[in-house]
Amino acid sequence: MKMAAPTASKAASLGCNNKPAFPELDFRSGARVEELNKLIQEFTRHDQREYDDQRALEIHTAKDFIFSMLGMVQKLDQKLPVANEYLLLSGGVREGVVDLDLDELNVYARGTDYDMDFTLLVPALKLHDRNQPVTLDMRHSALCHSWLSLRLFDEGTISKWKDCCTIADHVNGATNYFFSPTKVADWFYDSISIVLSEIQKKPQRGMPKVEKVEKNGTIISIILGVGSSRMLYDIVPVVSFKGWPAVAQSWLMENHFWDGKITEEEVISGFYLVPACSYKGKKDNEWRLSFARSEVQLKKCISGSLMQAYQACKAIIIKLLSRPKAISPYHLRSMMLWACDRLPASYLAQEDYAAHFLLGLIDDLQHCLVNKMCPNYFIPQCNMLEHLSEETVMLHARKLSSVRSDPTEHLRTAIEHVKAANRLTLKLQRRGSTTSIPSPQSDGGDPNQPDDRLAKKLQQLVTENPGKSISVFINPDDVTRPHFRIDDKFF
């Protein structure tokens, strides 16, 4: 007589499969993954700000003021291109949105000094008429850096900018002018200061209050008080190129996480030289390659849960690893891009895996420190940590080890910091500590002031595109008609 095998339910009732369901734990720290996920969600809620109509109008008012100011800078001595293309990024330089050194920057804190921060890349020179790969003069520089000879430009450009150059004799006996990042930054700061001084002599109702203007190395930081908001603009003079640098051509031959999601043309539409030099480079001559335009496109292909983990990890490390200044949030950003190439898209798309991604980013950063190796995502042969001493990398690796041993506590601390910053902002808003402006049109008589329709459009764009970077195309002779590009959409 044959006996039927017990069904799964019977087997369970007989005790054959009665293993208790343990919560998922992180092996290293013992932290509950579910709790880490909830803390990351809580951090995201407090870190992401809601923009109501008034705040959107204040954002537009500040942006319009900055662009009008830059139009006046252009008219001072005609150095800047007449029709310029700026890249506006959400987040300041200190947030790692651009690969710049943080050593020379003054410390600004959200809540204490500002409520919202932006980075604005302003081309001092543009080279947009070439279709072939751009070959730069890297003979005197470390990888990822270059000198820029004005021989690439016409005589009119050389004449306008030669006072912002260092001079060297060319082999054929001609004078060679090298565009100097430090001299350009000095000129830019002086020009902005002159323009702001003139603007403030004739204040208009509805005009933002300039609370601070500082030169931080080669960056000009401006904090504006607009209504109930304080906005930090880190303005960076750059050189803008169309096309792709020859030194990064091999990167295009590899497989990447964005393949099939966006086109190669979108990724390689242009790059910049930003005013930063290598560890042993010559500050007066050396520029750093920046792929900020490409990174705006790549960001569209990164999952929401990975971005949440990245923002939480950045908040944890930004203070922990601030002294000595060896690691910047841009290093973490690069590691995230490498992780996107390394791991399956289906894994990174898991909505409830933010805790795993956070722990993985901490592990990656610690691995990079211990091995003193962090390749630039676009030029992998460039090691961004090569210049650090063994003592410095081990100090930061030990600090990260403490985070990895108790990520829950460090997440809670990050949440408390962002909540405290939000409380400070609300407190100042209630006091009306900055100049109260009902709207930039309150004087009613200036035809050059933008109308409400543009402010409403901006409010709609901000609402529909939270956290995205914005390109703005503007003619300084008509600042009332800017054109917005949010990722690849034009408005």
Secondary structure, DSSP 8 states (H G I E B T S, - for coil): -------HHHHHHTTTT-------B-TTT--BHHHHHHHHHHHHHHHS----HHHHHHHHHHHHHHHHHHHHHHHHHS-S-SSEEEEEEES-GGGTSS----TT-----BTTTBSEEEEEEEEEEEE----S-B--B-TTS-TTEEB-BGGGS-HHHHHHHGGGEEEEE-TTS-EEEEE-HHHHHHHHHHHHHHHHHHHHHS--TT--EEEEEEEETTEEEEEEEETTEEEEEEEEEEEEEES-BGGGGGGGGS--TTBTTB-HHHHTSEEEEES---TTS-TTT-EEEE-HHHHHHHHTTS-HHHHHHHHHHHHHHHHHTTTTT---HHHHHHHHHHHHHHS-HHHHT-TT-HHHHHHHHHHHHHHHHHHT--B-SSSTT-BTTTTS-HHHHHHHHHHHHHHHH-HHHHHHHHHHHHHHHHHHHHHHHHHT-S---S-TTTT---TTS--HHHHHHHHHHHHHSTT--EEEEEETTEEEEEEEEETTEE-
